């Protein structure tokens, strides 16, 4: 929404004959009528503005609620204790032992990042960090799963550099390490990139804060940056409609971030928590004050009264509706007991953070907002924040799916020169080295990062005394989601779960960012329903809760929707980050082992996609029992210190895992596939490029460690095949290929620089 759209909102509410601009604000006819029924009158222009942003798809989840409620049936217990905060809070919080808890969440900033790449991505980081702050935690790391259109498309050259600079510019300025994520290129994301942002924070159990306004007479304090005209409607509107062909056209709706103001806000909040002067707190993100006031009041035990003219403004010409809808960044709202208000304001003053008392908690059940003495909002807060529309959208399996699933990659020609295929794959857009991007992020600021890109997961220390820490990974293969959204969601979870496990961490909890096309398309809703079912069933089998996340619909340009892309983040705990295992062959003479079973599973994989432009068939089989066994193996083996390296097998299969391991560590390897071919009944090509799940590549330093590892694997039911040893500066696969590290490195590292300079 642009500011000019709001000119029509400020219609004199006392003119009943004047048509209200509910359609221009994104409301449907039945939604407008429902607002009138709730209020038993015509809404004021301010109320109409509030309902319009809070009932948007982005804020209300009106098309996804009926499906997401399944996650509430998952167990909240983890092996280390109870989930301390889950779905419905600003972010999930889980117990990781020793009195520590971590909070983590992933959200989308897709459409704003297409419209204004730098600010869209930057404010995506700012928003997710404030979600973590609102739980009482100190943010300790961020991650970014990113997806763009074709690497050689002109618009990718416009969007990607801006997004990367926005993420780096905001995150680096905050002093937060960026420890992982993904960068995927696919034509389906042309015109609709996916810019997801994850943040992790740490806190002691007693520091947990929740978003509710309780206690009659408690004061409502807005603090942080002043409210401006940037971001009016913002993500709440941008993320709730489909893009049309023709490019960016909604720049005024994108928020503008100030990372240095947010850094001060972080420290100020932590001081407020330490002083115990906050009863409840809410960040201001999507829908701004409309969201903060209605959600705090709705989650509390009374009502709320707000004087809107007390909001500090950057632009004195803003109207009440604009103030309510502004999504200006770096703002928080706190509930403060009257006897603690002076202490609260002393702390905000010490940090030079502007604070204004806007009102108080009342003993009624209404949210009342005044503007220069006139009541402009008088609503039941739940009707705005939680009891919005709930749609059961039509669902239909797409007619095109049968033909796609029947089009297997088995008909594609096998390579005459396997070495040439591996070099081409290493240079392909999704496999190529991404340090052009990751070098723009500070990965080790704060001094607690143990692992970051290019390792399987990011590992960061939480407790500097004991070494207690967490590993986090995000993953999703949208091509698998297109072939089978149920299996695709499970495969995303399985890979993220596996990435966390290979570091030696015990997987504990899930957050997700569900990126789909228009919910008004029955085929898209079928994909969404299937993905939810897949995630639920997989989490149930793995015994891992979903603690929160985000749904992003309308990722569609015209009639072209993105592949179903349910990005899944998994967080695991490791007793001492010093024991975590890295990927990469770093020393000669180590023994190379393949864990897991390989099947003929090439459909949807990188070999078919990158080298042949093919997408069809059935995705790899999901074996959650095998994933769980593999994770148990890694936790056991890492604690016993018998692994020299570990790397999961995923995109590009064993061939790419071997290549990445020799390139990351700088040491070659000589391997023989015969043990795998004989055991699994496959040929060498399948052994190299299959993307079968529940597999990993590890090395051990000695024969005695090998005996121990084989024993651990047998105890957990994990198949082991001895492939060879690390040596010299070449990757040799007996009777298949022989490539030098220098040649492989040149192919791997040249792609990003060629396209982006």
C-alpha positions, -999 to +999 in steps of 0.1 A: +000+000+000+012+035-008+007+065+014-016+080-012-040+050-009-047+062+027-060+096+015-094+078+010-093+062+044-097+094+063-133+098+052-154+116+077-167+088+098-198+107+105-209+105+069-228+073+066-236+078+030-199+079+021-186+045+008-157+033+029-126+021+010-125-014+024-116-030-009-087-007-015-074-018+020-075-054+009-107-065+027-132-088+011-169-078+011-178-105+037-149-094+058-161-058+058-196-070+067-182-091+096-164-060+110-197-041+110-214-071+128-186-073+154-189-036+162-227-034+155-220-002+136-200+013+108-162+012+117-143+044+120-115+050+095-089+041+122-107+009+130-110+000+093-072+006+090-065-017+120-087-045+108-074-043+073-037-049+083-045-074+111-068-094+089-043-095+060-030-129+051+004-122+065-009-112+099-040-133+104-030-166+088-066-168+076-059-194+049-035-216+069-050-217+105-071-247+098-041-267+087-015-253+112-036-263+142-023-298+137+011-288+150-005-281+184-010-319+188+027-326+187+044-334+220+060-303+237+086-324+255+121-328+242+148-351+256+161-322+277+128-309+291+096-290+282+091-264+255+090-232+275+071-212+248+056-224+216+033-216+187+015-183+192+044-165+210+068-142+193+093-171+190+096-206+204+117-212+235+132-246+245+152-258+275+187-269+266+198-278+301+220-262+329+193-235+334+197-223+298+171-219+272+173-208+235+147-191+214+147-193+176+124-185+147+124-181+110+102-156+090+099-143+055+105-109+039+100-120+004+079-094-014+096-064+003+130-078-008+119-079-044+105-044-043+135-028-025+162-055-021+185-038+004+159-025+028+136-054+024+163-079+034+178-056+061+145-051+078+138-088+076+169-093+098+157-064+121+123-079+125+133-114+134+159-101+158+132-081+176+110-113+179+139-129+197+144-098+219+107-099+229+112-133+245+137-119+270+167-132+251+200-119+238+203-125+201+234-146+194+233-155+157+213-152+125+209-173+093+194-166+059+178-192+036+177-173+002+162-183-032+165-164-064+156-168-101+180-180-127+215-170-120+219-154-154+187-134-154+191-096-154+167-092-125+187-116-104+216-093-109+194-065-095+179-084-065+207-107-052+234-081-046+210-058-028+196-086-006+231-098+004+242-062+012+211-057+032+216-088+053+253-081+058+248-044+064+222-049+091+235-080+107+271-069+107+262-036+122+242-054+150+273-074+157+256-107+152+273-136+134+256-151+103+263-188+108+244-204+079+215-206+055+211-215+018+214-198-016+193-215-043+187-205-079+157-216-098+135-200-126+104-205-105+116-178-081+121-153-109+101-122-099+094-137-065+126-143-045+124-159-011+142-140+016+138-159+049+156-148+081+163-168+112+176-156+145+187-175+176+188-161+211+199-173+245+184-167+280+182-181+315+149-198+323+140-170+347+144-143+321+116-155+298+091-128+289+058-132+271+036-108+251+006-099+273-009-068+289-021-078+324-026-059+356-051-031+357-033+002+359-001-010+344+014+014+319+018+009+282+052+023+270+063+026+234+101+029+231+127+029+204+127+048+171+101+074+162+072+065+140+074+076+104+057+073+071+079+045+058+064+010+057+027+021+059+010-012+053+044-026+047+048-064+048+013-069+061+000-058+027+029-066+004+029-102+016-008-106+012-012-102-026+002-117-058+028-098-078+019-091-114+042-090-144+061-057-148+085-055-119+086-035-087+059-010-082+053-007-044+085+009-030+067+033-005+055+002+014+090-011+023+103-002+057+136+015+063+159+001+089+186+016+112+207-013+126+226+010+150+193+021+166+184-016+169+218-024+185+211+002+212+176-012+216+189-047+222+212-036+250+185-013+264+160-043+265+185-065+282+191-039+309+153-036+313+149-073+318+178-075+342+162-048+363+129-067+363+109-037+353+090-053+324+057-072+329+051-079+292+066-069+259+059-070+222+080-060+192+065-038+165+068-056+132+040-064+106+010-041+112+029-019+137+009-003+165-022-021+153-006-054+160+012-045+192-018-029+210-043-055+199-021-086+205-010-074+240-045-066+250-059-098+235-034-119+254-039-101+287-066-102+313-083-069+307-085-040+282-063-012+271-066+025+267-041+043+243-036+080+235-023+079+200-012+115+199+015+107+224+033+085+199+067+101+190+067+110+153+093+116+126+066+132+105+041+154+122+017+153+092+008+116+097-028+109+103-041+085+130-047+058+104-011+061+091+004+059+126-016+028+133-005+011+101+031+023+100+057-005+102+086+018+110+114-003+125+133-005+158+103-001+181+091-021+211+061-018+234+063-028+271+038-032+299+052-016+331+039-015+366+034+021+379+059+016+407+086+005+382+079+032+356+106+056+368+132+029+368+121+019+333+124+054+320+158+059+338+172+029+318+158+040+285+171+075+292+206+061+300+206+044+266+192+075+249+162+055+237+131+076+234+101+063+254+066+075+257+038+064+280+008+059+257-018+046+281-026+018+305-042-016+311-079-012+320-103-035+338-126-037+308-126-058+277-120-032+250-091-017+232-098+021+232-076+045+213-080+082+213-066+109+190-065+144+205-093+136+229-116+119+204-122+082+205-112+067+171-110+030+181-132+011+205-130-026+197-128-061+213-090-067+209-094-104+202-115-096+172-086-077+157-057-099+168-069-135+170-105-139+159-101-128+123-114-147+093-107-184+090-109-198+055-112-234+044-099-228+009-108-252-019-083-280-023-076-300-054-046-321-065-031-304-096-040-321-129-004-317-142+012-337-114+006-372-128+025-364-160+054-348-140+057-377-117+057-402-146+086-383-163+115-400-145+151-390-149+159-427-158+156-418-195+184-392-193+218-402-209+244-414-185+277-395-187+305-407-210+330-388-189+320-388-152+348-364-143+334-338-168+300-341-153+313-336-117+332-305-128+301-291-145+280-299-114+306-281-091+303-250-113+265-251-114+245-224-097+233-244-067+264-264-060+290-237-067+310-220-039+290-192-023+318-174-005+311-144-027+280-141-005+291-154+028+323-134+029+301-103+031+287-116+065+306-115+097+305-151+109+327-149+140+318-117+158+311-121+195+337-150+196+312-178+202+309-192+167+324-227+164+311-236+130+296-216+101+295-218+063+305-240+045+299-266+073+267-286+075+253-265+103+261-234+123+273-241+158+274-213+184+284-214+221+257-204+246+276-208+279+312-197+278+321-216+310+308-251+301+309-248+264+272-257+261+259-246+227+235-252+198+237-262+162+212-248+137+205-256+101+178-246+075+170-267+044+145-273+017+146-286-019+117-269-037+120-294-066+112-323-043+082-302-031+069-298-066+072-336-073+055-345-040+048-318-014+042-343+014+076-360+009+092-327+000+084-313+034+097-344+051+129-343+030+135-307+041+131-317+077+153-348+073+181-329+057+181-301+083+179-327+111+208-346+095+229-314+092+225-307+129+233-342+138+265-344+118+281-318+140+273-340+171+243-321+183+211-337+195+182-323+174+156-308+197+131-285+179+118-272+146+108-238+132+095-234+097+089-208+070+063-222+046+066-204+012+038-211-013+019-195-041-016-181-039-040-197-014-068-188-038-055-215-061-069-250-051-037-267-064-015-245-041-037-252-011-034-289-019+004-286-019+002-266+014-021-292+030+002-320+020+033-302+032+017-296+066+007-333+068+043-343+059+059-321+085+034-332+112+039-369+106+077-366+104+079-345+136+057-370+154+079-399+143+111-381+152+097-369+185+105-332+178+082-302+184+074-274+160+079-243+182+068-216+157+074-201+123+058-183+095+035-189+065+042-169+034+015-171+007+011-152-026+047-160-037+035-159-073+039-137-103+009-138-125+000-174-129+035-187-120+038-199-084+071-208-068+077-244-061+064-255-027+092-243-005+087-253+032+120-241+047+126-261+078+150-250+106+162-275+132+180-267+164+201-291+183+221-290+215+257-300+221+272-304+255+305-287+245+310-270+211+347-278+213+338-314+204+317-306+173+329-321+141+337-301+110+333-311+073+364-314+051+393-337+048+421-319+066+448-345+070+463-373+049+459-409+059+424-407+073+400-436+066+369-425+045+336-441+054+301-439+039+272-442+064+238-453+052+222-471+022+222-459-014+193-465-037+186-455-073+171-421-065+181-393-090+147-377-096+145-341-086+182-341-078+210-317-089+225-339-115+192-341-135+183-304-128+217-287-133+231-307-162+199-317-180+172-291-170+150-320-160+124-321-132+102-351-130+096-385-113+095-393-076+117-377-049+139-399-027+122-421-002+120-407+033+134-430+059+129-413+093+139-443+113+172-443+095+176-405+100+169-410+137+195-438+139+221-418+121+216-388+144+220-411+175+252-425+159+266-390+155+258-379+191+274-410+204+305-409+181+312-372+186+310-375+224+336-402+222+359-382+199+364-408+172+354-388+141+379-366+123+353-351+099+317-355+089+295-342+060+260-351+051+250-363+017+223-343+000+224-322-032+246-339-058+250-371-037+282-388-029+301-372-058+295-336-045+300-346-009+335-360-018+343-330-038+332-305-011+351-325+015+384-324-004+380-287-014+370-276+021+398-294+039+424-291+011+433-328+011+425-352-016+412-388-014+413-421-032+382-442-029+367-474-043+329-477-047+330-515-049+317-520-013+287-498-020+280-513-054+282-549-041+261-542-010+234-520-024+232-535-059+237-503-078+261-491-105+289-465-100+269-436-116+240-442-092+264-445-063+279-411-071+248-390-079+219-406-061+204-383-034+192-411-011+186-398+024+200-407+058+236-408+046+268-391+056+305-392+048+329-394+077+366-399+083+385-415+112+422-411+121+432-447+128+423-484+126+414-484+163+390-455+158+375-474+128+368-504+151+351-481+176+330-463+149+319-495+133+308-508+167+288-476+173+272-478+139+262-514+144+248-506+178+225-479+161+217-500+130+236-477+106+252-494+076+289-486+071+311-490+039+348-483+039+356-464+008+393-455+010+417-429+025+426-392+023+458-384+004+477-359-018+459-333-039+435-353-062+401-369-059+403-404-073+373-427-077+387-461-088+378-468-125+355-438-126+372-404-123+405-387-114+405-349-108+430-325-093+420-302-065+431-271-084+409-280-114+379-287-092+385-255-072+386-234-103+353-248-114+337-245-080+348-209-072+344-191-105+306-190-110+294-164-085+322-140-095+314-145-132+278-133-127+281-108-099+316-094-102 
